[in-house]
Amino acid sequence: MEIFIKEKRYRVPFKSVTLLKALYHIKSYQDQSLTFESNCRSGVCGACAVRINGREALACSTKIKSGDKIEPLKYHKVLKDLKVERVEKDRLKNSTAWLKEYREVEVTPKDVELTERQSDCILCSSCYSACPVLEVNPNFIGPFALTKAYRYILDTRENSIKSTIDNIQSNGIWDCTLCGECSAVCPQNIDPKMDILKLRGEASKFGYLDPNFMNLSFNSYNI
């Protein structure tokens, strides 16, 4: 079969194979300069995330077919070929997704279950690549960091969630279009769209409203 990596065609002698195995074959036998990332090779680390035919996926767990087009993640600085510069740390810093006012409480299994799904993120950046908001607003905090913010709001050890809510207003929860693309591509089945919706509900408890609502125009009729 043949695949295309950034418009360059490569042939691989396999009928059924994961993209990652094909990339290693190409690097070993055809193009030693080909650059990509991988680590665990078992869908755990998220390092090998790329775009296959315009859709984000993990190279280690996705089987390819002839004619597939492989590209690096969108909205990331491409270092070379399929290797990109990750953005998670900066986004987390902006969202302040961590415990701020720690309090001593008994953490029950039910409490752990509340944050279990959000804690499963493998930092693959697929949700960022799929997010259309970043095309028009590169400062958007983004799905990953916002879902992490929600995880810490749910944490029973956090004594004050208001500071987190305050910090995700600008370029945050109200900028999301709720398109659901982030949720659709997440290999861990995390649902950032729903987390952002819930964050909006939490924000309303502190008096925050969608600033876009003020810009809407409503027709009025004289009766």
VMD Tcl script that draws the C-alpha trace (Angstrom):
set ca {
  {0.00 0.00 0.00}
  {1.03 3.63 -0.25}
  {0.48 6.52 2.13}
  {1.13 10.25 1.90}
  {3.03 12.14 4.60}
  {2.77 15.88 4.06}
  {2.21 15.31 0.31}
  {5.20 12.94 -0.04}
  {4.31 9.41 -1.14}
  {5.70 6.34 0.56}
  {5.12 2.65 -0.14}
  {4.90 0.14 2.69}
  {4.87 -3.66 2.16}
  {1.96 -4.39 4.51}
  {-1.71 -5.16 3.97}
  {-2.82 -4.43 7.53}
  {-0.62 -2.42 9.88}
  {-0.76 0.42 12.36}
  {0.45 3.79 11.20}
  {3.24 3.76 13.78}
  {4.67 0.50 12.45}
  {4.52 1.94 8.93}
  {6.35 5.07 10.07}
  {9.13 3.02 11.62}
  {9.42 0.95 8.45}
  {9.69 4.08 6.32}
  {12.32 5.57 8.62}
  {14.36 2.35 8.65}
  {14.24 1.52 4.93}
  {13.20 4.57 2.91}
  {13.69 7.93 4.60}
  {15.94 8.15 7.65}
  {15.16 11.86 8.02}
  {11.46 11.23 8.66}
  {10.66 12.68 12.10}
  {7.77 11.72 14.35}
  {7.10 11.07 18.02}
  {6.31 7.84 19.86}
  {6.92 6.34 23.25}
  {4.72 3.65 24.80}
  {3.43 2.21 21.49}
  {0.29 1.06 23.30}
  {-2.10 4.05 23.35}
  {-1.10 5.24 26.81}
  {1.29 8.18 26.42}
  {-0.37 10.15 23.60}
  {2.96 11.11 22.03}
  {2.16 9.70 18.58}
  {-1.01 11.72 17.88}
  {-1.26 12.91 14.26}
  {-3.98 13.67 11.74}
  {-5.07 10.89 9.39}
  {-7.25 12.06 6.52}
  {-8.03 15.23 8.45}
  {-8.95 13.44 11.69}
  {-6.89 13.26 14.86}
  {-5.78 9.76 15.93}
  {-3.02 7.88 17.71}
  {-0.57 6.36 15.23}
  {0.07 3.36 17.49}
  {-3.55 2.26 17.59}
  {-4.85 3.22 14.15}
  {-4.58 0.86 11.18}
  {-3.99 2.55 7.86}
  {-5.25 1.88 4.38}
  {-3.75 2.69 1.01}
  {-4.04 6.34 0.07}
  {-4.22 7.67 3.62}
  {-2.92 11.20 4.09}
  {-0.90 11.80 7.25}
  {-0.31 15.29 8.68}
  {0.92 16.83 11.94}
  {-1.53 18.19 14.49}
  {-3.08 21.55 13.67}
  {-2.48 24.76 15.66}
  {0.90 23.50 16.89}
  {4.32 24.66 15.81}
  {5.70 21.95 13.52}
  {9.28 21.17 14.47}
  {9.81 18.71 11.62}
  {7.52 16.44 9.60}
  {5.01 15.02 12.13}
  {6.73 16.25 15.28}
  {5.10 19.28 16.89}
  {5.71 21.48 19.90}
  {3.23 20.62 22.65}
  {1.13 23.37 24.23}
  {-0.32 21.76 27.37}
  {1.87 23.47 29.97}
  {1.09 27.01 28.83}
  {-2.64 26.30 28.64}
  {-2.66 24.75 32.10}
  {-0.89 27.79 33.48}
  {-3.55 30.07 32.02}
  {-6.40 27.98 33.39}
  {-4.77 27.62 36.84}
  {-6.03 24.04 36.96}
  {-4.62 22.92 40.28}
  {-5.53 22.94 43.98}
  {-5.31 26.48 45.37}
  {-6.85 26.44 48.84}
  {-6.26 22.92 50.07}
  {-8.37 21.61 52.92}
  {-8.11 18.37 54.86}
  {-11.09 16.16 54.06}
  {-11.77 12.47 53.79}
  {-11.67 11.54 50.12}
  {-14.16 8.76 49.47}
  {-14.22 6.35 46.51}
  {-17.24 8.29 45.25}
  {-15.20 11.51 45.33}
  {-12.45 9.85 43.30}
  {-15.00 8.60 40.80}
  {-16.22 12.16 40.21}
  {-12.83 13.21 38.79}
  {-11.69 9.88 37.36}
  {-12.63 10.50 33.74}
  {-11.09 13.99 33.60}
  {-7.90 12.59 35.15}
  {-7.51 10.05 32.33}
  {-6.09 12.59 29.86}
  {-2.91 11.33 28.15}
  {-1.80 14.76 26.85}
  {-2.07 13.78 23.19}
  {-3.26 17.29 22.15}
  {-5.83 15.82 19.75}
  {-8.57 18.00 21.24}
  {-6.54 21.14 20.51}
  {-5.89 20.10 16.93}
  {-9.61 19.45 16.40}
  {-10.79 22.70 18.02}
  {-11.99 25.27 15.43}
  {-11.82 28.12 17.96}
  {-8.00 28.06 17.87}
  {-8.09 28.98 14.20}
  {-9.57 32.38 15.06}
  {-8.35 32.76 18.64}
  {-4.90 31.29 19.31}
  {-5.17 32.49 22.94}
  {-8.13 30.22 23.68}
  {-7.37 28.19 26.80}
  {-8.76 25.15 25.05}
  {-10.50 21.84 25.78}
  {-7.75 20.05 27.68}
  {-7.04 22.85 30.15}
  {-10.73 23.57 30.70}
  {-11.53 19.95 31.40}
  {-8.66 19.97 33.91}
  {-10.13 23.09 35.50}
  {-13.43 21.27 35.89}
  {-11.61 18.31 37.44}
  {-10.24 20.54 40.22}
  {-13.55 22.28 40.75}
  {-14.98 18.84 41.48}
  {-12.13 18.02 43.86}
  {-13.51 17.93 47.42}
  {-10.14 19.10 48.76}
  {-10.50 22.49 47.05}
  {-11.77 25.05 49.53}
  {-12.38 27.83 47.01}
  {-13.38 27.26 43.40}
  {-14.07 30.91 42.64}
  {-10.47 31.71 41.71}
  {-10.52 28.97 39.08}
  {-13.86 30.23 37.75}
  {-12.44 33.78 37.61}
  {-9.42 32.65 35.61}
  {-11.33 30.86 32.84}
  {-13.57 33.77 31.81}
  {-11.21 35.45 29.34}
  {-10.37 33.23 26.35}
  {-12.10 30.45 28.22}
  {-15.49 28.85 28.68}
  {-17.51 31.45 26.76}
  {-15.25 31.27 23.68}
  {-16.05 27.59 23.12}
  {-18.55 26.97 20.29}
  {-19.69 23.65 21.83}
  {-19.13 21.92 18.49}
  {-18.04 18.71 20.24}
  {-15.06 18.00 17.99}
  {-12.78 17.75 21.04}
  {-14.98 15.06 22.56}
  {-15.22 13.16 19.27}
  {-11.46 12.74 18.84}
  {-10.45 12.04 22.45}
  {-8.89 8.54 22.63}
  {-9.78 8.36 26.33}
  {-13.46 9.17 25.79}
  {-13.24 12.34 27.86}
  {-16.00 14.81 27.07}
  {-14.54 18.35 27.24}
  {-17.66 19.81 25.65}
  {-19.81 18.62 28.54}
  {-17.18 19.71 31.07}
  {-17.22 23.21 29.58}
  {-21.01 23.31 29.72}
  {-20.84 22.37 33.40}
  {-18.19 25.02 33.99}
  {-20.57 27.60 32.52}
  {-23.18 26.44 35.00}
  {-20.71 26.84 37.87}
  {-19.72 30.29 36.59}
  {-23.35 31.42 36.61}
  {-23.48 30.69 40.35}
  {-20.88 33.42 40.81}
  {-22.78 35.93 38.69}
  {-21.00 35.36 35.38}
  {-23.00 35.45 32.16}
  {-22.11 34.70 28.57}
  {-20.63 38.00 27.29}
  {-21.67 37.07 23.75}
  {-25.30 37.28 24.82}
  {-24.93 41.04 25.22}
  {-23.90 41.34 21.58}
  {-26.99 39.61 20.24}
  {-29.56 41.69 18.44}
  {-33.22 40.96 19.07}
  {-35.87 42.34 16.75}
  {-38.62 44.30 18.47}
  {-42.04 44.96 17.02}
  {-44.47 47.68 17.88}
  {-47.92 46.26 18.52}
}
mol new
graphics top color blue
foreach p $ca { graphics top sphere $p radius 0.5 }
foreach p [lrange $ca 0 end-1] q [lrange $ca 1 end] { graphics top cylinder $p $q radius 0.2 }
display resetview
